[in-house]
Amino acid sequence: MTARLRNTLLSARDLLATAGPFMLLALGLLAIAYWMLDPQPPRRVVLATGQPQGAYAQFGERYRQVLAQNGITVELRETAGAAENLKLLGDPNSGVDLAFVQGGAADTSTAAEEDDDDAPLLSLGSLFYEPVWLFYRRDAAQRLIHSSELHSLSQLTGWHVSIGARGSGIPNLMLRLLDANHIDPSSLKLERLAQTPSVVDLVEGRIDALVFVSAPESLMVQMLLQTPGIGLYDFPQAEAYARRFHFLSTTTLPRGVVDIAADVPPHDVHLVAPTATLVARRTTHPALMELFVLAAQQIHGGAGWFHKKGEFPNTQNTSRPLAKEAQRIYQNGPPLLQRYLPFWLANLVDRMWPVVAAMIALLIPLSRAVPPLYQFRIRSRVFRWYGQLRELEERIDTQPADALLDELHRIDGLVADVKVPLSYADELYALRAHIRMIEARLRGGAGAPDPVDLAAAAGHRRASA
């Protein structure tokens, strides 16, 4: 090892030993902040969707693909629908973190709690319209009301109707609509069939009508819209329903949007539509909420049958308190760092920088103690020998010179092994000059360098530096 490298390593070692406690304090505070903030989200999340052939299931698969790009595994939980999703979110032992929820799916006892700011569930925004699709057999309408067209919900008296499976949000919504029309549910033959069995029964004539609440992306909806002999109810009082129920909006299925060449539907169809929302538990990791909102913008931001490009997702008709992470993204767009850095790194910096800034403000004053401590550490290697020199010098007149010379040589040998950085070498040489001075006095001679002059020169060089 060369002398230069040895001196460099010596200086680095001394600096590390001096600044080590300060660095350990900083790392300890950083570790505590990381543990308390928990900036990195879990790598697995459970999303409750809906029935296998429904729009929720299809959108859930798209969320799974998008979040997989950021290293998040989305487990899809098939359910009967929005009502069951709400129950799963409310059960802390269900394992469900987020779910699709249809507006109006909650029963009246739960709906009163939706706007509570301390509610355990938070909305991440409205995703798309879910029109109420009331499909009916035209031959059944001809038989029951002597017309192939259904013109009012009040005409459903005596019909055999499937209003959705138990656990879906459709039964609660449909019962509200029947109540608004003063229809006693007992006057209808109501079935609680799942989506696929109800479609089969409708096509084969075992029921007269069925009700869906689904996005048009649903395969069942698109099939029934093009099935001969199946009619779609046009809500003539759509605006009135929207005024009566805050979770409903009016929308129109444009003429020809299903099949322009076949002119399906042959005229505009007025519909009422609750809004599908993405709901999360309040305890869901904030970074996961951000990721789902960003995924929602990617998945639902395009144009659709009932909305223009960029209209969804939004903060309207959410019913539940909006998560602050979602509010920030809707107002300011994606976090700046996530536009340029990988998600895990951008999220870590975004959540840790306030704490790091506070730590820096705290540690900067403490760091001013490092240079004096470093200087004291180095100089103490030299100055601690002056105590022994002084004590030896005081014994010159009381003890034999030979014994004192032997002790002085021992000290000189130990001082020769002292290593200091080059910037402090002058003080080491001054110490050795003092040893020569005492040795000359013991021998009764002269010619040693004047230690006062050496000390003055060393002080002058240090002041200049």
Order of alpha helices (4+ residues) and beta strands (2+ residues): alpha-beta-alpha-beta-alpha-beta-alpha-beta-beta-alpha-beta-alpha-beta-alpha-beta-alpha-beta-alpha-beta-beta-alpha-alpha-alpha-alpha-alpha-alpha-alpha
